[in-house]
Amino acid sequence: MIKHLFTLLFIISFSSWRCQTFVISGKVSDKNEALPFATVLVKGTTYGTNTNINGNYSLKLNAGVYEIVFQYIGYTKKTIRVELNSNKALNVILESEGVSLKEVVVKAGEDPSYPIIRKAIKKRKYYLNQVNTYTCQSYIKGLQRIQSLPKNIGKLIKFTGGEASDTNGIKGIIYLSESESRYYYNHPDEKEIMFSSKVSGDNKAFSFNQLSDVKINFYNNLIYLGNISSRPFTSPIHENAFLFYRFFLLGTIQSDGTVIHKIKVVPKRKTDPCFRGVIYIQDSTWRITGVDLHLTAANKINFVDTLWVKQLQAPVDADSVWMPVTLNLSFVFKVFGFRGNGYFNANIKNYNLQATIPKGFFKNELFVVEEKANEKDSMYWLTNRA
């Protein structure tokens, strides 16, 4: 009897320990600087977080043994095994891809990136239509700040009755938002329900506070960016991409037993609605695993001078389906002498590719904000922000 009681107590105690949650936190950097918006994932899942603007991260997990994957566009991925039975500090240094990048020897003829892009274009429609139904959860943080003011702004404020020193109050962060939402998709319908929201300041220019706004799919021929531009932009794997882009293979990367091709994309004409930067394509499957692209004022974008788009994809169903887990839009602007910058960063997790969505679900609003979504206190955000 005592033996059985001891066994029962041990099981209860062990189960209780297993249900405990702990926090793993730290900083992700290269040898010199912090890496903002780096992706931190539990290997084999889409559960994770992003580092903040200072490279710091915090991830809450049940007690257990995990493999934590640290990734940042342009750097070599690092996987670290962690046994979590208490709160743990873990700082991680990532190395530039240049350290592990296998250089490509270009001989006479077309660049070796061209056959890779051809195969990616051939698979474009397959990946575009691969997932017709899914749900997920997102955390989005947006920030806009003014860094410098027109030279005459002090005179203007003084003339209207203020003090020149009031200009200090204009500089700095003018808009800061955080939100969490549940996203539902059943081709071609989508719906987003925001269940928590926190906004400071006013943003009259543009906002990507919804996942449906920031969710850019480069398998589409054309990319629409809302009021950033009245015209769409051409994907680097558009069915007629060779009419718009030149491609250069920068090298290949070995990652988890696969080969990733790092390809530079350059518009053929400066003013064309095309991206410039780097796209990553996996060998054999020819899927996109990440992008680091940007647009400039020459591309006739509104509100901002330069817009960077970074996206990282990860497997969500064994290795057959990859979906975005990190989306980052960063920008700089200059208007009427005001200079500033900002970003919208989305962490996407908890994908369900077998979701059952009831009939009639998409008949009402496409975007819903739940009652009391904006009443979450500081303790809630400290616990739940990605």
C-alpha positions as CSV (number, residue, x, y, z in Angstrom):
1,M,0.0,0.0,0.0
2,I,2.8,2.4,1.0
3,K,4.7,1.5,-2.2
4,H,1.6,2.3,-4.4
5,L,1.1,5.6,-2.5
6,F,4.7,6.6,-3.0
7,T,4.4,5.8,-6.7
8,L,1.2,7.8,-7.0
9,L,2.8,10.8,-5.2
10,F,5.8,10.6,-7.5
11,I,3.6,10.6,-10.6
12,I,1.6,13.6,-9.2
13,S,4.8,15.4,-8.4
14,F,6.4,14.7,-11.8
15,S,3.2,15.7,-13.6
16,S,3.1,18.9,-11.6
17,W,6.7,19.7,-12.5
18,R,6.0,19.0,-16.2
19,C,3.0,21.4,-16.1
20,Q,5.2,24.2,-14.7
21,T,6.1,27.0,-17.1
22,F,9.4,28.7,-17.3
23,V,10.9,31.5,-19.3
24,I,14.0,31.3,-21.6
25,S,15.2,34.8,-22.4
26,G,18.3,36.6,-23.6
27,K,19.7,38.5,-26.5
28,V,20.4,37.6,-30.1
29,S,23.3,39.5,-31.8
30,D,26.2,39.2,-34.2
31,K,29.7,39.9,-32.9
32,N,29.0,43.6,-32.8
33,E,25.3,44.5,-32.8
34,A,21.9,43.3,-31.6
35,L,19.7,41.7,-34.3
36,P,16.2,43.2,-34.1
37,F,13.2,41.0,-35.1
38,A,15.3,37.8,-35.2
39,T,13.1,34.6,-35.1
40,V,13.2,32.3,-32.1
41,L,11.3,29.0,-32.7
42,V,10.8,25.7,-31.0
43,K,12.2,23.3,-33.6
44,G,9.5,21.3,-35.5
45,T,6.8,23.9,-34.6
46,T,5.8,27.4,-35.4
47,Y,5.6,28.3,-31.7
48,G,8.1,31.0,-30.9
49,T,8.7,34.7,-30.7
50,N,10.8,37.6,-32.2
51,T,13.5,39.6,-30.7
52,N,12.6,43.3,-30.0
53,I,14.3,46.3,-31.5
54,N,17.2,45.8,-29.0
55,G,17.6,42.1,-29.9
56,N,16.1,40.8,-26.7
57,Y,13.6,37.9,-26.6
58,S,11.5,36.1,-24.0
59,L,9.9,32.7,-24.6
60,K,7.6,30.9,-22.1
61,L,7.5,27.1,-22.3
62,N,6.5,24.1,-20.2
63,A,9.3,22.3,-18.4
64,G,11.1,19.9,-20.7
65,V,13.8,19.5,-23.2
66,Y,13.6,21.6,-26.4
67,E,15.7,22.5,-29.4
68,I,15.4,26.2,-29.9
69,V,16.1,27.6,-33.4
70,F,17.5,31.1,-33.8
71,Q,17.2,32.7,-37.3
72,Y,17.9,36.0,-38.9
73,I,17.8,36.8,-42.6
74,G,21.4,37.0,-43.8
75,Y,22.8,35.0,-40.9
76,T,23.5,31.3,-40.4
77,K,20.7,29.5,-38.4
78,K,21.7,28.2,-35.0
79,T,19.9,25.4,-33.1
80,I,20.5,25.0,-29.3
81,R,19.3,22.2,-27.1
82,V,17.8,23.5,-23.8
83,E,16.7,21.6,-20.8
84,L,14.2,23.8,-19.1
85,N,13.5,23.1,-15.4
86,S,13.9,26.7,-14.3
87,N,14.0,30.2,-15.8
88,K,17.1,30.3,-18.1
89,A,19.1,33.1,-19.7
90,L,20.6,32.3,-23.1
91,N,22.4,34.9,-25.2
92,V,23.1,33.8,-28.8
93,I,25.6,35.1,-31.4
94,L,24.8,34.4,-35.0
95,E,27.3,34.4,-37.8
96,S,26.9,36.1,-41.1
97,E,26.0,33.8,-44.0
98,G,29.3,34.8,-45.6
99,V,31.0,32.5,-43.2
100,S,29.2,29.4,-44.4
101,L,28.2,30.5,-47.9
102,K,29.5,28.4,-50.6
103,E,30.7,30.6,-53.4
104,V,29.5,30.1,-57.0
105,V,31.8,30.1,-60.0
106,V,30.1,31.8,-62.9
107,K,31.3,30.5,-66.3
108,A,30.4,31.9,-69.7
109,G,26.7,32.1,-70.4
110,E,23.8,32.9,-68.1
111,D,24.1,33.2,-64.4
112,P,23.4,29.9,-62.6
113,S,20.5,31.5,-60.8
114,Y,18.4,31.5,-63.9
115,P,17.6,27.7,-64.0
116,I,16.7,27.9,-60.3
117,I,14.3,30.8,-60.8
118,R,12.7,29.0,-63.8
119,K,12.0,26.0,-61.5
120,A,10.7,28.3,-58.8
121,I,8.4,29.9,-61.3
122,K,7.2,26.5,-62.5
123,K,6.3,25.6,-58.9
124,R,4.7,29.0,-58.1
125,K,1.1,28.0,-58.7
126,Y,1.5,24.8,-56.7
127,Y,2.7,26.6,-53.6
128,L,0.1,29.4,-54.2
129,N,-2.7,26.8,-54.0
130,Q,-1.1,24.3,-51.7
131,V,-3.1,25.3,-48.6
132,N,-6.7,26.2,-49.1
133,T,-7.8,26.3,-45.4
134,Y,-6.0,27.2,-42.2
135,T,-6.1,29.2,-39.0
136,C,-3.3,30.9,-37.1
137,Q,-2.6,33.4,-34.4
138,S,-0.6,36.6,-34.8
139,Y,1.1,39.2,-32.6
140,I,1.9,42.5,-34.4
141,K,3.9,45.5,-33.1
142,G,4.0,48.7,-34.9
143,L,6.2,51.8,-34.2
144,Q,6.7,55.2,-35.9
145,R,9.1,57.8,-34.7
146,I,10.3,61.3,-35.8
147,Q,14.0,61.8,-35.7
148,S,14.5,65.3,-37.0
149,L,12.3,68.4,-37.7
150,P,12.3,71.2,-40.3
151,K,14.7,74.0,-39.4
152,N,11.9,76.5,-39.1
153,I,9.6,74.4,-36.9
154,G,10.9,76.2,-33.8
155,K,10.1,79.6,-35.3
156,L,6.6,78.4,-36.3
157,I,5.8,77.1,-32.8
158,K,7.1,80.3,-31.2
159,F,5.1,82.4,-33.5
160,T,1.9,80.6,-32.6
161,G,2.4,81.2,-28.9
162,G,4.6,78.2,-27.8
163,E,8.2,77.9,-26.9
164,A,11.0,76.7,-29.1
165,S,11.8,74.1,-26.6
166,D,8.4,72.5,-27.3
167,T,9.9,70.9,-30.4
168,N,11.5,68.3,-28.1
169,G,8.0,67.0,-27.4
170,I,7.5,66.4,-31.2
171,K,10.5,64.2,-31.6
172,G,10.6,60.6,-30.6
173,I,7.9,57.9,-30.8
174,I,4.6,59.3,-32.2
175,Y,2.8,55.9,-32.7
176,L,3.1,52.6,-30.9
177,S,0.8,49.7,-31.2
178,E,0.5,46.1,-30.2
179,S,-2.2,43.6,-31.2
180,E,-3.1,39.9,-31.1
181,S,-5.5,38.3,-33.5
182,R,-6.9,35.0,-34.8
183,Y,-6.8,34.7,-38.5
184,Y,-9.1,32.4,-40.5
185,Y,-8.7,31.5,-44.2
186,N,-10.8,29.4,-46.5
187,H,-9.9,30.2,-50.1
188,P,-10.8,32.8,-51.2
189,D,-12.3,34.1,-48.0
190,E,-10.5,35.4,-44.9
191,K,-11.5,36.9,-41.6
192,E,-9.5,38.3,-38.7
193,I,-10.6,38.7,-35.1
194,M,-8.5,41.0,-32.9
195,F,-8.8,40.0,-29.3
196,S,-6.2,42.4,-27.7
197,S,-5.1,45.8,-28.8
198,K,-2.9,48.6,-27.3
199,V,-2.4,51.8,-29.2
200,S,-0.5,55.0,-28.3
201,G,-0.4,58.0,-30.5
202,D,-2.0,58.7,-33.9
203,N,-1.2,57.2,-37.3
204,K,-2.9,59.0,-40.1
205,A,-0.6,57.8,-42.9
206,F,-0.8,54.1,-43.0
207,S,-1.0,51.1,-40.8
208,F,-0.3,47.4,-41.0
209,N,-1.9,46.5,-37.7
210,Q,-3.8,43.6,-39.2
211,L,-2.3,40.3,-40.3
212,S,-4.3,40.5,-43.5
213,D,-2.5,43.8,-44.3
214,V,1.1,42.6,-43.6
215,K,0.5,39.1,-45.1
216,I,2.5,39.3,-48.3
217,N,2.5,36.2,-50.5
218,F,5.3,36.2,-53.1
219,Y,3.7,33.3,-54.9
220,N,1.2,35.8,-56.3
221,N,2.3,37.3,-59.6
222,L,1.5,40.8,-58.2
223,I,1.9,42.1,-54.7
224,Y,-0.5,44.8,-53.5
225,L,0.6,47.1,-50.6
226,G,-2.6,49.1,-50.0
227,N,-2.1,52.9,-49.9
228,I,1.6,52.5,-50.1
229,S,1.1,52.5,-53.9
230,S,-1.8,52.7,-56.3
231,R,-0.1,50.1,-58.5
232,P,0.9,46.5,-57.6
233,F,4.5,45.3,-57.5
234,T,5.9,42.4,-59.5
235,S,7.0,39.3,-57.6
236,P,10.5,38.0,-58.3
237,I,9.0,34.7,-59.3
238,H,6.2,36.3,-61.5
239,E,5.4,34.1,-64.5
240,N,7.2,36.7,-66.6
241,A,9.8,37.6,-64.1
242,F,12.6,37.6,-66.7
243,L,11.0,40.6,-68.4
244,F,11.4,42.6,-65.2
245,Y,14.3,41.3,-63.2
246,R,18.0,40.3,-63.5
247,F,19.2,37.5,-61.1
248,F,22.6,36.6,-59.6
249,L,23.4,33.5,-57.6
250,L,25.3,34.8,-54.5
251,G,26.0,31.3,-53.1
252,T,24.4,28.2,-51.5
253,I,23.8,27.4,-47.8
254,Q,23.6,24.0,-46.2
255,S,20.7,24.0,-43.7
256,D,19.2,21.0,-41.9
257,G,20.4,18.6,-44.7
258,T,19.0,20.8,-47.5
259,V,20.6,23.3,-49.8
260,I,19.3,26.9,-49.9
261,H,20.1,29.2,-52.8
262,K,20.7,32.8,-52.1
263,I,19.8,34.9,-55.1
264,K,20.1,38.6,-55.7
265,V,17.2,40.2,-57.6
266,V,17.7,43.5,-59.4
267,P,15.0,45.4,-61.5
268,K,15.9,45.8,-65.1
269,R,14.5,49.3,-65.0
270,K,14.9,51.6,-62.0
271,T,11.4,52.9,-62.0
272,D,9.6,49.6,-62.6
273,P,7.3,48.4,-59.8
274,C,9.8,45.8,-58.8
275,F,11.7,44.8,-55.6
276,R,15.4,44.8,-55.1
277,G,17.3,42.6,-52.7
278,V,17.7,38.9,-51.9
279,I,15.4,35.9,-52.2
280,Y,16.1,32.4,-50.7
281,I,15.0,29.3,-52.6
282,Q,15.3,25.7,-51.4
283,D,16.9,23.2,-53.8
284,S,14.8,20.3,-55.1
285,T,11.5,21.7,-53.7
286,W,12.1,25.2,-55.3
287,R,10.0,26.8,-52.5
288,I,10.7,30.3,-51.1
289,T,12.2,30.0,-47.6
290,G,12.8,33.7,-47.0
291,V,13.1,37.2,-48.6
292,D,15.0,40.4,-47.8
293,L,13.7,42.9,-50.4
294,H,13.0,46.6,-50.6
295,L,11.4,49.4,-52.6
296,T,12.5,53.0,-52.9
297,A,11.0,56.3,-53.9
298,A,12.0,55.5,-57.5
299,N,9.4,52.8,-57.4
300,K,6.8,55.5,-56.7
301,I,5.7,54.5,-53.3
302,N,3.7,56.8,-51.0
303,F,4.5,58.2,-47.5
304,V,7.9,56.6,-47.2
305,D,11.3,56.8,-49.0
306,T,12.3,53.2,-48.6
307,L,10.3,50.2,-47.5
308,W,12.0,46.9,-46.5
309,V,10.2,43.6,-46.6
310,K,11.7,40.7,-44.6
311,Q,9.9,37.4,-44.5
312,L,10.9,34.0,-43.0
313,Q,9.1,30.8,-43.6
314,A,9.2,27.5,-41.6
315,P,7.7,24.0,-42.0
316,V,4.3,23.7,-40.3
317,D,3.3,20.2,-41.5
318,A,6.4,18.0,-41.3
319,D,8.4,19.4,-44.2
320,S,5.7,19.4,-46.9
321,V,4.1,22.8,-46.1
322,W,6.0,25.9,-45.2
323,M,4.2,29.1,-44.0
324,P,5.4,32.6,-42.9
325,V,6.4,32.8,-39.2
326,T,8.0,36.3,-39.3
327,L,7.0,39.2,-41.4
328,N,8.7,42.6,-41.0
329,L,8.0,45.9,-42.8
330,S,10.5,48.6,-41.9
331,F,10.6,52.1,-43.4
332,V,12.2,55.5,-43.4
333,F,10.4,58.7,-44.4
334,K,11.0,62.3,-45.2
335,V,8.1,64.7,-45.7
336,F,8.0,68.5,-45.5
337,G,11.3,68.4,-43.6
338,F,10.3,65.8,-41.1
339,R,12.5,62.7,-41.0
340,G,11.7,59.5,-39.3
341,N,11.4,55.7,-39.4
342,G,9.3,52.8,-38.1
343,Y,8.3,49.2,-38.5
344,F,5.5,46.7,-38.3
345,N,6.6,43.3,-37.2
346,A,4.4,40.2,-37.1
347,N,5.0,36.9,-35.3
348,I,2.7,34.2,-36.6
349,K,2.2,30.9,-34.8
350,N,-0.2,28.1,-33.9
351,Y,-1.0,27.2,-37.5
352,N,-3.9,24.7,-38.0
353,L,-4.0,23.3,-41.5
354,Q,-6.9,20.9,-40.6
355,A,-9.2,23.6,-39.2
356,T,-12.9,23.2,-39.6
357,I,-14.5,26.6,-40.2
358,P,-18.4,26.6,-39.9
359,K,-20.6,27.6,-42.8
360,G,-21.5,31.3,-42.8
361,F,-18.5,32.3,-40.8
362,F,-17.2,34.6,-43.5
363,K,-20.6,36.2,-44.3
364,N,-20.2,39.0,-41.7
365,E,-17.3,41.4,-41.2
366,L,-13.9,40.6,-42.6
367,F,-12.3,42.2,-39.5
368,V,-13.7,42.2,-36.0
369,V,-12.4,43.7,-32.8
370,E,-13.6,41.9,-29.8
371,E,-15.3,43.8,-27.0
372,K,-12.8,44.9,-24.3
373,A,-9.9,44.1,-26.6
374,N,-8.3,47.4,-25.6
375,E,-8.7,46.9,-21.9
376,K,-5.8,44.5,-21.3
377,D,-3.5,45.7,-18.6
378,S,0.3,46.0,-18.6
379,M,0.7,42.6,-16.8
380,Y,-1.2,40.9,-19.7
381,W,1.1,42.4,-22.3
382,L,4.2,41.5,-20.2
383,T,3.0,37.9,-20.2
384,N,1.6,37.5,-23.7
385,R,3.5,39.7,-26.1
386,A,5.6,37.7,-28.6
